[in-house]
Amino acid sequence: MLRDGIYELRASVQGVNYRILYFFHGRVAAVVSHGITKERAVPILEIERALERKRRFVTNPVKHGYAEEDAE
């Protein structure tokens, strides 16, 4: 964990290293905030950006989520 419920997933594609920042929404889902190319450490600005997106999501998860419409 980076800070305050923000985690990172590291991936490498064709020699480029990426960091994907995410957080959990209860036991229901993991929510991807955003991704960056790898640096020595995740910049504080990027962690702050992920925290702000988490705050917005937690305030109104329905607005930021996906729900299938009824097919009737």
Backbone bond lengths (Angstrom), bond angles and torsions (degrees), N, CA, C in turn:
res aa  C-N    CA-C-N  psi(-1)  N-CA   C-N-CA  omega(-1)  CA-C   N-CA-C  phi
1 M - - - 1.455 - - 1.530 107.62 -
2 L 1.334 114.89 135.77 1.459 120.02 178.03 1.521 110.97 -79.48
3 R 1.338 115.53 -52.92 1.463 120.58 -178.68 1.522 110.23 -176.36
4 D 1.319 117.99 139.46 1.468 124.15 171.48 1.522 113.74 47.62
5 G 1.331 117.10 44.34 1.454 120.42 176.18 1.517 115.10 84.23
6 I 1.318 118.24 8.26 1.464 121.76 177.10 1.535 107.57 -97.33
7 Y 1.320 115.75 127.07 1.454 122.76 -179.66 1.520 109.68 -115.45
8 E 1.344 115.49 166.17 1.457 119.17 175.98 1.515 109.49 -129.35
9 L 1.312 114.96 143.16 1.451 123.64 173.94 1.517 106.06 -115.59
10 R 1.308 116.68 128.17 1.464 120.35 -178.83 1.529 109.03 -102.74
11 A 1.313 115.22 135.10 1.461 121.27 178.53 1.520 109.16 -140.03
12 S 1.328 115.74 151.21 1.453 120.98 177.44 1.519 107.99 -127.18
13 V 1.330 116.58 128.06 1.455 122.43 179.50 1.520 107.84 -130.13
14 Q 1.309 115.89 118.39 1.461 122.35 178.99 1.531 112.26 49.00
15 G 1.321 116.12 44.83 1.456 121.44 176.06 1.518 115.63 82.23
16 V 1.319 118.24 -3.12 1.461 121.32 177.36 1.523 107.75 -101.44
17 N 1.325 116.22 127.37 1.462 121.49 -179.63 1.522 110.16 -94.83
18 Y 1.334 115.06 132.85 1.458 121.84 -179.15 1.515 110.02 -120.33
19 R 1.320 115.92 152.88 1.462 123.19 170.94 1.525 106.62 -122.13
20 I 1.313 115.85 127.80 1.456 121.69 179.31 1.525 107.02 -112.17
21 L 1.328 116.71 120.32 1.461 121.32 -178.57 1.524 109.19 -93.46
22 Y 1.327 115.85 135.70 1.465 120.37 -177.20 1.518 110.40 -150.22
23 F 1.349 115.00 168.58 1.465 121.45 175.71 1.513 107.94 -145.30
24 F 1.313 116.12 163.53 1.462 120.95 179.80 1.521 110.74 -97.54
25 H 1.325 115.23 143.59 1.461 122.37 173.26 1.526 105.90 -108.74
26 G 1.325 115.87 89.00 1.466 120.76 -175.37 1.517 110.05 57.95
27 R 1.318 115.48 -139.05 1.462 120.82 176.05 1.522 110.55 -101.83
28 V 1.323 116.13 8.41 1.456 120.94 -174.09 1.519 113.03 -85.21
29 A 1.338 117.23 -42.03 1.459 118.87 -172.32 1.517 112.38 -158.39
30 A 1.321 114.32 157.66 1.466 121.65 166.91 1.517 105.33 -103.49
31 V 1.321 117.49 131.78 1.460 122.49 -176.21 1.528 108.25 -110.50
32 V 1.336 116.17 122.03 1.460 121.14 178.95 1.521 108.55 -80.52
33 S 1.319 116.20 124.46 1.459 121.43 177.60 1.520 110.05 -81.88
34 H 1.330 115.93 -59.01 1.456 121.23 179.28 1.522 109.86 -174.82
35 G 1.316 116.43 173.35 1.451 121.16 179.89 1.521 110.91 -126.44
36 I 1.329 115.64 154.77 1.462 121.87 177.68 1.528 107.97 -140.02
37 T 1.318 116.77 160.57 1.451 119.06 172.46 1.519 107.74 -77.51
38 K 1.317 114.81 150.66 1.463 120.18 -173.37 1.517 112.32 -65.35
39 E 1.299 113.61 137.06 1.459 122.95 171.25 1.517 105.89 -125.84
40 R 1.305 118.45 179.67 1.476 120.44 -179.40 1.526 110.72 -57.15
41 A 1.313 116.48 -41.64 1.465 122.48 177.85 1.516 107.18 -143.75
42 V 1.312 116.10 157.76 1.462 119.65 177.79 1.523 107.50 -69.74
43 P 1.333 117.99 122.47 1.471 120.16 179.88 1.536 111.55 -60.99
44 I 1.310 116.21 143.92 1.464 121.57 -179.98 1.527 110.60 -56.02
45 L 1.320 117.51 -38.06 1.469 121.14 178.82 1.530 111.07 -57.84
46 E 1.320 117.51 -39.54 1.475 120.86 179.90 1.520 111.10 -69.80
47 I 1.322 117.64 -36.74 1.462 120.36 176.69 1.525 109.72 -66.89
48 E 1.334 117.06 -41.52 1.463 120.99 177.15 1.526 111.05 -61.52
49 R 1.331 116.78 -39.96 1.464 121.41 178.00 1.530 110.13 -61.86
50 A 1.320 117.39 -43.99 1.469 121.33 178.52 1.523 111.00 -64.57
51 L 1.335 117.15 -40.41 1.472 120.59 178.54 1.527 111.45 -63.67
52 E 1.328 117.29 -40.45 1.467 120.36 178.00 1.519 110.56 -64.06
53 R 1.315 117.62 -41.32 1.467 120.83 178.00 1.521 110.57 -66.27
54 K 1.324 117.22 -35.93 1.466 120.35 176.29 1.521 110.15 -64.82
55 R 1.335 117.42 -44.19 1.469 120.69 178.83 1.529 111.26 -59.61
56 R 1.337 116.50 -44.02 1.468 119.78 179.03 1.518 111.33 -64.40
57 F 1.320 117.24 -39.72 1.458 120.82 179.58 1.524 110.82 -65.48
58 V 1.330 116.61 -48.01 1.465 120.99 -177.49 1.532 110.87 -63.06
59 T 1.326 117.56 -34.56 1.455 121.40 178.75 1.527 111.98 -63.57
60 N 1.335 117.31 -37.54 1.459 121.07 -177.84 1.528 110.43 -149.49
61 P 1.351 118.21 75.13 1.463 120.55 -176.68 1.527 113.61 -63.12
62 V 1.323 118.12 -29.90 1.459 120.12 -179.91 1.525 110.55 -64.09
63 K 1.317 117.23 -40.38 1.463 121.55 179.92 1.527 111.36 -63.04
64 H 1.318 117.52 -35.32 1.454 122.07 -174.54 1.517 113.61 -99.87
65 G 1.327 116.95 3.51 1.458 120.53 -177.88 1.512 112.68 -104.03
66 Y 1.298 114.50 -177.97 1.458 121.66 179.80 1.514 108.16 -119.19
67 A 1.304 115.95 133.89 1.470 121.02 175.19 1.513 107.87 -138.29
68 E 1.330 115.71 129.59 1.460 119.32 178.51 1.522 108.49 -71.44
69 E 1.323 115.08 141.15 1.458 119.64 176.50 1.516 108.92 -82.27
70 D 1.323 115.59 151.54 1.465 119.47 177.16 1.516 110.03 -62.00
71 A 1.311 116.76 138.77 1.475 121.63 -177.24 1.510 110.75 -98.72
72 E 1.303 117.63 37.14 1.479 120.60 -178.83 1.484 112.09 -86.31
